[in-house]
């Protein structure tokens, strides 16, 4: 049963956590939609209606929200409330983040007040839990999940992950055990419908009970096996979602990156995650794709990761309560940072959303014990005061760093500019910076960024395609066509490359040539809105009004609100 002391705490602690967390993101409400936000939100027609639910729950193919029904529902509710007003989306992201911080505070606090740790932390549990949650909520590594709207995939999954833990802990401490148990299973099910990384939650509950409740595998399984079975049953939800509509084709062993190479890349990334936890600068929205690495390049990082893994296992086996935070770190990372290749992304700061909590708990509680022991041995001032002072300084520094990081998300140019500085070896960041500059009609600078991307990777498809488009606008038609040819040589099924080639020919007044290239683009993607519009424009100029009208109608089927296409069709009807 729960104790009165666990229920009693300073009432302002949760408010302090929410207020400081909100201050850290006070300048994060106006950042634009960026990168994956566009296919998942801006161009996602299904999220603009709430019925039928089947349209919501699938999500556009190959998008970040595909196969994540609760994320799709949250975005649809955002749209129903205030359309494309970006502030509403950011507000939801921040609210989810603050709710996660409150749950983390509750999980840590009740764990420290639990039967195993209460004798040691009875009088300091609330303060330590608050320090951990404050450090977590203002940490700049997590700013991506507030500023980058579609990455609520990570924070919503984290919300249900932490809620599952909180409900399980309350079920063990409360007289109304069944209510909390049912709530835990429902939260776990919701997490499975939010993101695949929730798969580790049932296993982590077992490891938690083993560390803090029973100490025996046999007793743990005998005591709460119905709960574990119910939590594990939510894997059926995840399996069903993945079987009926896999999220993307970017994960697997047949995409050009072997399991061994991906694991070697993860040794570098996990070492980087440790660095970012304690020194969160510089940060990047895009860390690139897995690279081909040699054993010599990876060996120092692999030794560090293996040593930490071995140490974590040894400590957890001998002293589970001490080792649990480190186990949490590695298990939370395991779905994305092991040996199963994710071909499009070698790593991401958002992957630390849950795992960072384990490092913070280990650091805060371990640091507190060292400080108080040193103060007692040296007969110095109160160890509690010194620990509070250090925590306060670090919280202030992290808050200021997060406020500065939020500024990077104010424009697409600034966020991609920061990415090129943090990961200058990544051609995708240079190409995306070029796209952002092109959107501002700064074509000369855009061309320079595309060329930088191609210097890093001469076969980078997107840079060739984008450069062809920019050179056409600059009336450098032959160069534009050359890059379109190179793009098609890399990927013969690039509809955008054929479209850009057609645009260059149209600008040269070669209407027959432009129609031929647009036709090839539409053979690949019949509903390609830009190619249909361009085809209609060429046919219109050639006097083929009927066929032109058909292509303009296809544009409207894909983009019903396109004012220019509506105007042209009205003129054709007159």
Buried (B, 14 or more C-beta within 10 A) or exposed (E): EBEEEBEEBEEEBBEBBBEBBBEBBEBBBEBBBBBBBEBBBEBBEBBBEEEEEEBBBBBBEEBBBBBBBBBBBBBBBBBEEEEEEBEBBBBBBBBBBBBBBBBBBBBBBBBBBBEBBBEEBBEBBBBBBBBBBBBBBBBBBBBBBBBBBBBBBBBBBBBBBBBBBBBBBBBBBBEEEEEBBEBBBBBBBBBBBBBBBBBBBBBBBBBBBBBBBBEEEEEBBEBBEEBBEBBBEBBEBBEEBEEEBBBBEEBBEEBEBBEEBBBBBBBBBBBBBBEBBEEBEEBBBBBBBBBEBEEEBBEEBBEBBEEBBEEBBEBBEEEBBBBBBBBBBBBBBBBBBBBBBBBBBBBBBBBBBBBBBBBBBBBBBEBBBEBBEEBEEEEEEEBBEBBBEBBEEBBEEBBEBBBEBBBBBBBBBBBBBBBBEBBEEBBBBBBBBBBBBBEEEBBEBBBBBBEBBBEBBEEBBBBBBBBBBBBBBBEBBEBBBBBBBBBBEBBEEBBBBBBBBBBBBBBBEBBEBBBBBBEBBBEBBEEBBBBBBBBBBBBBBBEBEEBBBBBBBBBBEBBEEBEEBBEBBEEBEE
